[in-house]
């Protein structure tokens, strides 16, 4: 009997330990497991010379797509926000999360964005036609394709 009680106690303790380790907040997409989360500001250094790396990052939301939440941007140290998209457009973000901290699990990328895509993003952000027309060159940037996101409760 003592062995059964001890075994059940151990299982309950283990289950509670894992449950408390999960992130607290609004969740989208796949579950974001705790562990080895890098600040968005250190993402490029963590990537080294690779063009894509599977990783988890944490950052502060600067902007969200005004149409339906189909992308967001995170604050970066150089002042140029990093765009986050969502794998297979499987989920979208609430549009009222600017200023909130998020944890993302997915694919960090170094990429070149075409003029057409940059103009599309500008239109989504409700930029004026004049601002959209001024976009004439592709842009090299860091980006992130999230498969899971947690908007942290803080």
TIVOLUM-151972 format. One line per 10 residues: number of its first residue (from 1); their letters; for each residue x, y, z of N, C-alpha, C. Coordinates in steps of 0.1 Angstrom, whole numbers, plus 5000, padded with zeros to 4 digits. Each point is the difference from the previous one (the first is absolute). Layout:
<atoms>
NUM) A) X,Y,Z,X,Y,Z,X,Y,Z  ...
</atoms>
This chain:
<atoms>
1) XXXXXXXXXX) 5008,4988,5000,4992,5012,5000,5009,5013,5000  5010,4999,5008,5009,5012,5001,5007,5003,4986  5003,4989,4993,5006,5001,4987,4991,5007,4990  4987,4996,5001,4990,5006,4991,4998,5014,5003  4999,5004,5012,4998,5014,5004,5013,5008,4996  5011,4994,5002,5013,5007,4997,5001,5002,4985  4996,4990,4992,5000,5001,4985,4990,5010,4995  4988,5000,5006,4990,5010,4996,5005,5014,5003  5006,5002,5012,5005,5013,5004,5011,5005,4991  5009,4991,4996,5010,5003,4991,4995,5005,4986
11) XXXXXXXXXX) 4990,4992,4995,4994,5004,4987,4993,5013,5001  4993,5003,5011,4993,5012,5001,5010,5012,5001  5010,4998,5008,5011,5010,5001,5006,5003,4987  5003,4990,4992,5006,5001,4987,4991,5008,4990  4987,4996,5000,4990,5006,4992,4999,5015,5003  4999,5004,5013,4999,5014,5004,5013,5007,4996  5011,4994,5001,5013,5007,4997,5000,5004,4985  4996,4990,4992,5000,5003,4985,4989,5010,4997  4989,5000,5006,4989,5009,4997,5004,5014,5004  5007,5002,5011,5005,5013,5004,5011,5006,4991
21) XXXXXXXXXX) 5007,4991,4993,5011,5005,4992,4995,5006,4987  4988,4997,4996,4995,5005,4987,4998,5016,5001  5000,5006,4989,4998,5015,5000,4985,5003,5003  4999,5011,5007,4987,5005,5004,4996,5012,4991  4989,4998,4993,4995,5010,4991,4991,4995,4989  4996,5009,4991,4992,4996,4989,5009,4992,4989  4995,4989,4996,5008,4991,4991,4994,4999,4987  5009,4999,4990,4996,4999,4986,5009,4990,4993  4994,4992,4991,5008,4990,4992,5004,4989,5009  5012,4994,4997,5005,4989,5008,5005,5004,5014
31) XXXXXXXXXX) 5000,4991,5009,5005,5002,5013,5014,5005,5000  5003,5010,5008,5014,5005,5001,5005,4994,5013  5010,4991,4999,5006,4993,5012,5010,5009,5006  5001,5000,5013,5010,5008,5007,5014,4995,4997  5010,5009,5002,5014,4996,4998,5007,5007,4988  5012,5004,5003,5009,5006,4989,4994,5011,4992  4994,5009,5006,4994,5012,4994,5010,5011,4999  5002,5006,4988,5010,5011,4999,4992,5013,4998  5006,5011,5005,4994,5013,4997,5000,5002,4985  4990,5006,4994,5000,5003,4986,5013,5008,4996
41) XXXXXXXXXX) 5005,5008,5008,5012,5008,4998,5012,4992,4997  5000,4987,5005,5012,4992,4999,4998,4989,4989  4989,5000,4993,4996,4990,4990,5011,4999,4989  5004,5011,4994,5010,5000,4989,5013,4994,5005  5005,5003,5012,5012,4995,5005,4999,4985,5002  4988,4995,5005,4998,4986,5002,4999,4992,4987  4997,5007,4989,4999,4993,4987,5013,4998,4994  5010,5008,5003,5013,4999,4994,5000,5002,4986  5006,4991,4991,5000,5003,4986,4988,4992,4993  4991,4994,5007,4989,4993,4994,4989,5009,4996
51) XXXXXXXXXX) 4993,4996,4989,4989,5009,4995,4987,4997,5007  4998,4988,5005,4988,4996,5008,5004,4992,5012  4994,5002,5011,5002,4993,5013,4987,4998,5007  4997,4988,5005,4989,4997,5008,5003,5005,5014  4992,5009,5006,5003,5005,5013,4988,5006,5007  5002,5004,5013,4989,5007,5007,5006,5014,5004  4992,5010,4998,5004,5013,5004,4989,5007,5008  5004,5011,5007,4991,5008,5008,5002,5015,4996  4989,5007,4998,5002,5014,4997,4987,5008,5003  5001,5013,4997,4989,5009,5002,4994,5004,4987
61) XXXXXXXXXX) 4987,4999,4999,4992,5003,4988,5000,5015,4997  5004,5004,4988,5000,5014,4996,4988,5003,4991  4996,4991,4991,4989,5002,4991,4993,4987,4997  4987,5001,4996,4993,4988,4995,4992,5004,4988  4999,4991,4990,4992,5002,4988,4986,5006,5003  4997,5011,4994,4987,5006,5003,4988,4994,4993  5003,4991,4991,4989,4994,4993,4994,4988,5008  5009,4991,5004,4994,4988,5007,5010,4994,5010  5012,5006,5002,5009,4995,5009,5009,4989,4994  5002,5001,4987,5008,4990,4992,5015,5001,5002
71) XXXXXXXXXX) 5005,5010,5006,5014,5002,5003,5001,5009,5012  5012,5000,5006,5003,5010,5010,5015,5003,4999  5004,5010,5007,5015,5004,5000,5004,5000,5014  5013,4997,5003,5006,5000,5013,5011,5011,5000  5001,5005,5012,5011,5011,5002,5013,4993,4999  5009,5007,4993,5014,4996,4999,5009,5011,5004  5013,4997,5004,5009,5010,5005,5004,5011,4990  5000,4997,4987,5004,5009,4990,4989,5010,4996  4988,4998,5006,4989,5009,4997,4991,4996,4988  5005,4990,4993,4993,4995,4988,4992,4987,5005
81) XXXXXXXXXX) 4987,5001,5002,4992,4989,5005,5001,4987,4991  5000,4988,5006,5000,4988,4993,4986,4994,4998  4998,4996,4988,4986,4995,4996,4999,4986,5004  4988,4997,5005,4997,4986,5004,4987,4996,4992  5001,4989,4993,4989,4994,4993,4996,4987,5007  4989,4994,4996,4995,4988,5006,5000,4988,4991  5006,4989,5003,5001,4989,4992,4987,4996,4993  5000,5000,4987,4988,4996,4992,4988,5008,5003  5002,5012,5005,4989,5009,5004,4989,4993,5008  5005,4991,5009,4992,4991,5008,4993,5008,5011
91) XXXXXXXXXX) 5005,5011,5004,4994,5008,5011,5003,5015,4998  4993,5009,5007,5003,5014,4999,5000,5006,5014  5006,5011,5001,5002,5007,5013,4989,5010,5003  4996,5002,5012,4991,5011,5004,5007,5013,4996  4992,5010,4996,5006,5013,4995,5003,5009,5012  4997,4997,5012,5002,5009,5011,5011,4995,5009  5011,4994,4995,5011,4995,5008,5012,5008,4999  5000,5012,4994,5012,5008,4999,5005,5003,5014  5013,4999,5002,5006,5002,5014,5000,4988,5008  4994,4989,4996,5000,4988,5009,5012,4991,4996
101) XXXXXXXXXX) 5004,4992,5010,5011,4990,4998,4994,4987,4994  5008,4994,4991,4996,4987,4994,5011,4991,5000  4997,4987,5000,5010,4989,4998,4996,4993,4988  5009,4998,4990,4998,4994,4988,5008,4987,4998  4995,4990,4994,5007,4988,4996,4998,4999,4985  5012,4999,4993,4999,4998,4985,5013,5001,4994  5000,5007,4988,5012,5000,4991,5005,5014,4999  5012,5003,5005,5007,5013,4998,5006,5000,4986  4999,5011,4993,5005,5001,4986,5008,5013,4997  5010,4999,4992,5006,5011,4993,4995,5000,4986
111) XXXXXXXXXX) 4993,5010,4995,4994,4999,4987,5000,5014,4993  4997,5000,4987,4998,5012,4993,4985,5001,4996  4994,5011,5003,4986,5002,4998,4998,5008,4987  4992,4994,4991,4998,5007,4987,4992,5013,5001  5001,5008,4990,4993,5013,5000,4985,4998,5001  4995,4990,4992,4986,4997,5001,4995,4996,5014  5007,4992,5007,4997,4996,5013,5000,5012,5010  5011,5008,4999,5001,5012,5008,4988,5009,4998  4996,5002,4988,4988,5008,4997,4988,4994,5006  4998,4987,4999,4989,4993,5006,5000,5003,5015
121) XXXXXXXXXX) 5011,4998,5007,5001,5003,5014,4996,5014,5003  5005,5010,4992,4997,5014,5002,4985,5002,4999  4994,4994,4990,4985,5002,4999,4993,4994,5012  5004,4988,5005,4994,4994,5011,5001,5009,5013  5011,5008,5000,5003,5009,5011,4993,5013,4998  4991,5001,4990,4992,5012,4997,5009,5012,4997  5011,4998,4993,5009,5011,4995,4993,5007,4988  5003,5012,4998,4994,5008,4989,5005,4995,4987  4993,5002,4989,5004,4996,4987,5014,5006,4996  5002,5012,5005,5013,5006,4997,5012,4993,5007
131) XXXXXXXXXX) 4997,4996,5013,5011,4992,5007,5002,4986,4994  4989,4994,4995,5002,4987,4993,5008,5002,4987  4997,5010,4993,5007,5002,4987,5015,5003,5002  5004,5005,5011,5014,5003,5003,5008,4987,5002  4994,4989,5002,5007,4987,5002,5004,4995,4986  5013,5001,4997,5005,4997,4987,5012,4990,5000  5005,4996,5012,5011,4991,5001,4997,4988,5010  5005,4988,4996,4998,4989,5010,5008,5003,5013  4997,4993,5010,5006,5003,5013,5005,4987,5007  5013,5000,5004,5005,4988,5008,4996,5002,5014
141) XXXXXXXXXX) 4995,4990,5006,4995,5001,5014,5000,4987,5007  4999,5001,5013,4997,4988,5009,4985,4999,5000  4996,4987,5001,4985,4998,5001,4998,4987,5008  4988,4998,5004,4997,4988,5008,4987,4994,4995  4999,4987,4998,4988,4993,4997,4996,4992,5012  4990,5004,5007,4996,4994,5012,4990,4988,4998  5003,4989,5006,4990,4989,5000,4992,5000,5013  5004,5007,5010,4993,5002,5012,5003,5013,5007  4991,5006,5007,5002,5013,5006,4992,5000,5013  5007,5006,5011,4993,5003,5012,5001,5015,5003
151) XXXX) 4989,5006,5002,5000,5014,5005,5001,4999,5015  5011,5004,5006,5002,4998,5014,4991,5009,5009  4996,4994,5011,4993,5007,5010,5010,5007,5009  5001,5013,4998,5010,5008,5009,4995,5014,5002
</atoms>
